[in-house]
Amino acid sequence: MAAGEYISVKSQEDIEKSDLKFEATELEKNPHAELKELTEIYISRGLKPELAHEVATQLTEHDALGAHRSEERRVGKECSQGV
């Protein structure tokens, strides 16, 4: 049983590392599209477009990878739960 749990946790870690690497590459290759994507996430949550853009810009300036990772992970979780 412990081996199965280890494999499950290890697989999740590998997926998360891969996702981070992909997101970092996307931020490097096309930062404007990534900023637009983050802005659209905030608009979908009810922020006015101008405020959504400002929030996305400030969070990206502070920690681009962290902001995108947490928001996209949240969106993915909401989609998988049918929210």
C-alpha positions in Angstrom: 0.0 0.0 0.0 2.8 2.4 0.8 4.4 1.8 -2.6 1.2 2.8 -4.3 1.0 6.0 -2.3 4.6 6.8 -3.1 4.0 6.3 -6.8 0.9 8.5 -6.7 2.7 11.3 -4.8 5.7 11.0 -7.1 3.6 11.1 -10.2 1.8 14.3 -8.9 5.1 15.9 -8.2 6.4 15.1 -11.7 3.2 16.5 -13.3 3.5 19.7 -11.3 7.2 20.2 -12.2 6.3 19.7 -15.9 3.4 22.2 -15.6 5.7 24.7 -14.0 8.3 24.3 -16.7 5.7 24.7 -19.4 4.2 27.8 -17.8 7.7 29.3 -17.4 8.4 28.7 -21.1 5.0 30.3 -22.1 5.7 33.3 -19.9 9.1 33.7 -21.6 7.9 33.2 -25.1 4.7 35.2 -25.0 4.2 37.3 -21.9 1.5 39.4 -23.5 -0.7 36.4 -24.2 -0.1 35.1 -20.7 -1.1 38.5 -19.2 -4.2 38.5 -21.3 -5.1 35.0 -20.2 -4.7 36.0 -16.5 -6.8 39.1 -17.1 -9.5 37.0 -18.6 -9.5 34.7 -15.6 -10.2 37.7 -13.3 -12.9 39.0 -15.7 -14.6 35.6 -15.5 -14.6 35.9 -11.7 -16.5 39.2 -11.9 -13.9 41.9 -12.1 -14.3 44.8 -14.5 -11.9 44.5 -17.4 -9.8 47.5 -16.3 -9.4 46.2 -12.8 -8.8 42.7 -13.9 -5.9 44.0 -16.2 -4.5 46.0 -13.3 -4.6 43.1 -10.9 -3.1 40.7 -13.5 -0.3 43.3 -14.3 0.6 43.8 -10.6 0.6 40.1 -9.8 2.7 39.4 -12.9 5.2 42.1 -12.0 5.5 40.7 -8.4 5.7 37.0 -9.3 4.6 36.0 -12.8 5.1 32.3 -12.5 3.4 32.1 -9.1 0.4 34.2 -10.2 -0.2 32.1 -13.3 0.5 28.8 -11.6 -2.0 29.4 -8.8 -4.8 30.9 -10.9 -4.5 28.3 -13.7 -4.4 25.5 -11.2 -7.6 27.0 -9.6 -9.3 27.2 -12.9 -8.4 23.6 -13.7 -9.7 22.4 -10.4 -13.0 24.3 -10.9 -13.4 22.9 -14.4 -12.8 19.3 -13.2 -15.3 19.8 -10.4 -17.9 21.3 -12.8 -17.9 24.7 -11.0 
